[in-house]
Amino acid sequence: VSVKMQPLLVCPVVGLSLVLHGWRRAISCITTMLALQIFLALPFLQANAPAYLRYAFGGPGALQHAWSVNWQFLPEEYFASPRFVMLLLV
């Protein structure tokens, strides 16, 4: 379990492996992971919840080409375009 959007990357695999062991265990593990995520975010949410939610999860145009490792081959104008961001979300 990690902070921000990282858990979404592992959700399909974690979900599949948990479902193979039964729904009760899957729901229990998901609840535990969600509680940990909320616990880790709590100091930031208490300080400034709107800013944390806006910037922690980014949004169209919030990607920074300089910090991208996997997309360096793309020119920056394509990388920063809203269409590319939406493609990544799909």
Solvent accessible surface area in square Angstrom, and as a share of the most:
residue,aa,sasa,rsa
1,V,96,0.55
2,S,39,0.25
3,V,65,0.38
4,K,102,0.43
5,M,78,0.35
6,Q,95,0.42
7,P,31,0.19
8,L,102,0.51
9,L,128,0.64
10,V,75,0.43
11,C,67,0.40
12,P,95,0.60
13,V,111,0.64
14,V,42,0.24
15,G,22,0.21
16,L,115,0.57
17,S,49,0.32
18,L,19,0.10
19,V,55,0.31
20,L,133,0.66
21,H,128,0.57
22,G,31,0.30
23,W,169,0.59
24,R,215,0.79
25,R,138,0.50
26,A,1,0.01
27,I,106,0.54
28,S,63,0.41
29,C,38,0.23
30,I,88,0.45
31,T,80,0.47
32,T,90,0.52
33,M,57,0.26
34,L,105,0.52
35,A,57,0.44
36,L,75,0.37
37,Q,33,0.14
38,I,91,0.46
39,F,138,0.57
40,L,67,0.33
41,A,12,0.09
42,L,74,0.37
43,P,80,0.50
44,F,113,0.47
45,L,48,0.24
46,Q,139,0.62
47,A,86,0.67
48,N,79,0.41
49,A,34,0.26
50,P,86,0.54
51,A,26,0.20
52,Y,30,0.11
53,L,93,0.46
54,R,136,0.50
55,Y,158,0.60
56,A,13,0.10
57,F,84,0.35
58,G,36,0.35
59,G,29,0.28
60,P,79,0.50
61,G,46,0.44
62,A,55,0.43
63,L,69,0.34
64,Q,113,0.50
65,H,29,0.13
66,A,91,0.71
67,W,205,0.72
68,S,17,0.11
69,V,128,0.74
70,N,117,0.60
71,W,85,0.30
72,Q,91,0.40
73,F,149,0.62
74,L,36,0.18
75,P,60,0.38
76,E,104,0.47
77,E,124,0.55
78,Y,131,0.50
79,F,6,0.03
80,A,44,0.34
81,S,34,0.22
82,P,85,0.54
83,R,207,0.75
84,F,20,0.08
85,V,7,0.04
86,M,101,0.45
87,L,120,0.60
88,L,72,0.36
89,L,119,0.59
90,V,160,0.92
